[in-house]
Amino acid sequence: MSNITENMNIDADLPLVQKAKDGDQKAFTQLVTIHKRRIFGLILKMVRNSEDGQDLSQETFVKAYRGLKDFKGESSFKTWITKIAINLCINFNRKRNLRSFVSLFDLAQPLVASDSPVREQERNQISCAIDQAVLRLPPKQKTVFVLRYYQELSYEEISQITGKSVGGLKANYFQAIRKLRKFLSGYLSQDAFA
């Protein structure tokens, strides 16, 4: 496969990006439509608050729009906008010591009637424990964990987003898993997050 074909496969958004760079507002609106759900989900896992997540999502796309002229296409648009979102989340979390959070399980799963009030309470306790455990991770480990485990990005994609080496990312992910298993030892089996 030639390099041209490989580069085309890397970023299917490139035609829209080029149109947006040329001033086509509809093209940028399409980019927002394509990426907004994924970006919001990512941000929500990083900040654990829906209102803040919406604000940071908007800020991500505003920043992307303003910086689009500087986008060189050296990475995919997806990677580039993810990096913007991650940096905004890191800065946000540095400025605030965020203690309120939205449960990962409640966001990831539709609301369904539980079997019993006891099971519902147990599920809520586990969800709360997972949220607290993820929040306790150091920023680098939390970022790698969220991008790898929840966003299912490859280490290469995470490397492009964070500017860190693949080896370093793997080490951070391993440490994050180890810490989460320790934090959650009373709730989950040792092969959780495998």
Secondary structure, DSSP 8 states (H G I E B T S, - for coil): --HHHHHHHH-TTHHHHHHHHTT-HHHHHHHHHHHHHHHHHHHHHHH--HHHHHHHHHHHHHHHHHHGGG--SSS-HHHHHHHHHHHHHHHHHHHS-------HHHHHS-----S-HHHHHHHHHHHHHHHHHHHHS-HHHHHHHIIIIIS---HHHHHHHH---HHHHHHHHHHHHHHHHHHTTTTS-TTTT-
